[in-house]
Amino acid sequence: MRLYASTSDLGYHAAVLTAEEYLRKMQDPRWYGEQDENGVDLSLIRDNLRRSPLERLRRGDQATTDVLRLRRLTQNHEPPRK
């Protein structure tokens, strides 16, 4: 089984790990990147600030579009019965 475990400028599927590799990496607190005292990953903030304001807006708009699309797709979906 392959798991997607990191992001890059190329997209979310840049690094593919096996389940065992993923679990092993989860044990290392540094794997999440540099964090502040609240656990916020500072590398993600720095990466976003490297982008132009227009690119950040486009990415935000795309994320909003994706969320709204998922909501529409799941709106009429009934949860599985137990």
N, C-alpha and C positions, 0 to 999 in steps of 0.2 A: 504494500500500500504506500502511495506517495502522498506527501503533504506539502502544501505550499506554505513557506514559512518566512518569507521576507519580501520587502518591497524595494523598488528602485525606480529610476526614471523610465525604465522600460516597461513597468507595470508590476502588478502584484505577484505574478508568477515567475519572477526572475530566479528564485532559488527553490529547488524542489528537494525535500528531505524525506527519508523513510521515516516511519513512525518511531523507530528506535533512535534515529539521529535527532528527531524533534524532541523526544522525551529527554535525551541526554543533554541537549542544549538548554532545555527548560530548567535544569538544575543549576545552571550558571547565571547568577544575577546580572552579570555584565552583558549577557546576550541581548537584553532589552535596550542596551545603549546607556549613555550617561543620563542619570536621573537627578532631578532636584529633590529637595526634602519631602515633596508631596508625591514622589513617584512618577512625575511627568518626564517622559523621554525627551530630553533636550535635543537629541540628534534629529528628531522629527521636526521640531520647531526650527532648528537651523536650516534643515533641508528646505522647508517651506519658505523661509525668508530669503533663500537664494533665488527663488523664482520671482519673476516680475509681478507687480500687482495684478496685471491683466491675466497672467497665467494662474495666479491664486484664485481669482474670481471665476475663471473658466472651470477650474477643478472643483470649486465649491458648487457651481451651477450643475456640473455633471453629477456630483454626489447627490444633490437635491433631486435631480431628475431620476437617478437610480432608485432612491428611497421611495419617491412617489410611484414609480413603476412597480416596485415590489409590493407596495401597499395595495395598488389596484389588482395585482395578480393574486394576492392572498386575501382580498376583501371577502370574497364569496367562498373561500376555502373553509371547510369544516374541519376542526381538529379530529385526529383519530380517536375512535372510541376505545375505551379500556375494557 
